[in-house]
């Protein structure tokens, strides 16, 4: 029988199914919509950093300018940069806040759909 996935591989695998669904294009309405055909909600939450390719708080398709296709919203964990092999911008940097002035730590974050 197949062996269960553990650690970072289990996390990445659990995002694959959600990423595939979240990445499906939606053409309903005039604004960005979710895979359920409703207005796309915010990934960012008040008091946390603004995410999205355009830093508007949403993981929307903005066209070819966003070569990474940052369409999947995840709850950012403190080890995300370590697990993905990136420099530690995850916890060492702060970004403009949603709903208030100044900078805030990352809460939820839009990540590249192709990474899943």
C-alpha positions as CSV (number, residue, x, y, z in Angstrom):
1,X,0.0,0.0,0.0
2,X,1.1,3.6,-0.5
3,X,2.9,5.3,2.4
4,X,1.2,8.4,3.9
5,X,2.9,11.7,3.3
6,X,4.5,13.5,6.2
7,X,5.7,17.1,7.0
8,X,6.2,19.5,4.1
9,X,5.2,16.9,1.5
10,X,1.8,16.4,3.2
11,X,1.2,20.1,3.3
12,X,2.1,20.6,-0.3
13,X,0.0,17.6,-1.4
14,X,-3.0,18.9,0.6
15,X,-2.8,22.2,-1.3
16,X,-2.7,20.5,-4.7
17,X,-6.4,19.7,-4.8
18,X,-7.4,23.1,-3.6
19,X,-5.0,24.8,-5.9
20,X,-6.4,22.9,-8.9
21,X,-9.9,24.1,-8.1
22,X,-8.9,27.6,-7.2
23,X,-7.0,28.0,-10.4
24,X,-10.0,27.3,-12.7
25,X,-10.9,30.4,-14.6
26,X,-14.2,32.1,-13.9
27,X,-15.8,34.4,-16.4
28,X,-19.0,35.3,-14.7
29,X,-19.8,39.0,-14.0
30,X,-17.6,41.9,-14.6
31,X,-15.2,41.6,-11.7
32,X,-13.0,38.8,-10.4
33,X,-15.0,35.8,-9.3
34,X,-14.3,32.7,-7.2
35,X,-14.6,29.2,-8.5
36,X,-18.1,29.2,-7.0
37,X,-19.1,32.1,-9.4
38,X,-19.3,34.6,-6.5
39,X,-17.4,37.9,-6.1
40,X,-13.8,37.0,-5.2
41,X,-13.2,37.6,-1.5
42,X,-10.1,39.0,0.2
43,X,-7.2,36.7,1.0
44,X,-5.8,39.5,3.3
45,X,-7.6,40.1,6.6
46,X,-7.7,43.4,8.5
47,X,-4.6,44.0,10.5
48,X,-2.4,41.7,8.3
49,X,-0.3,42.5,5.2
50,X,-1.9,43.2,1.9
51,X,-1.3,40.3,-0.6
52,X,-2.0,39.7,-4.2
53,X,0.2,40.5,-7.2
54,X,-1.2,44.1,-7.1
55,X,-1.3,44.2,-3.3
56,X,-5.1,44.7,-3.3
57,X,-5.7,41.8,-0.9
58,X,-7.1,39.4,-3.5
59,X,-5.5,36.4,-5.4
60,X,-7.0,37.4,-8.7
61,X,-5.8,36.8,-12.3
62,X,-4.4,40.1,-13.4
63,X,-3.1,38.8,-16.8
64,X,0.3,38.2,-18.2
65,X,2.1,40.8,-15.9
66,X,1.8,38.2,-13.1
67,X,4.0,35.5,-14.6
68,X,3.9,33.6,-11.3
69,X,0.1,33.3,-11.4
70,X,-0.4,34.2,-7.7
71,X,-4.0,32.8,-7.6
72,X,-4.0,30.5,-4.5
73,X,-4.6,31.9,-1.0
74,X,-2.9,30.1,1.9
75,X,-2.6,30.7,5.6
76,X,1.1,31.6,5.8
77,X,3.0,29.6,8.3
78,X,6.3,30.8,9.8
79,X,8.3,28.0,8.1
80,X,6.9,28.7,4.6
81,X,10.2,30.3,3.3
82,X,12.2,27.5,4.8
83,X,10.0,24.7,3.4
84,X,10.1,26.3,-0.1
85,X,13.8,27.2,0.0
86,X,13.4,30.9,-0.3
87,X,15.1,33.7,1.6
88,X,13.2,34.5,4.8
89,X,11.0,37.3,3.6
90,X,8.1,35.4,5.3
91,X,8.8,36.5,8.8
92,X,11.6,39.2,8.5
93,X,9.6,41.6,6.3
94,X,6.4,43.5,6.9
95,X,4.1,44.8,4.2
96,X,1.4,47.5,4.0
97,X,-1.5,46.7,6.2
98,X,-5.1,46.0,5.2
99,X,-7.5,48.5,6.8
100,X,-4.9,50.5,8.7
101,X,-1.8,52.6,8.1
102,X,1.7,51.3,8.6
103,X,3.1,47.8,8.0
104,X,1.9,44.4,9.3
105,X,3.1,40.8,9.4
106,X,1.9,38.4,6.8
107,X,-1.3,36.5,7.6
108,X,-2.7,34.9,4.5
109,X,-0.7,35.1,1.3
110,X,-1.3,34.6,-2.4
111,X,1.1,32.0,-3.8
112,X,1.9,30.7,-7.3
113,X,-0.6,28.2,-8.6
114,X,2.1,26.4,-10.6
115,X,3.9,25.6,-7.4
116,X,1.2,23.0,-6.6
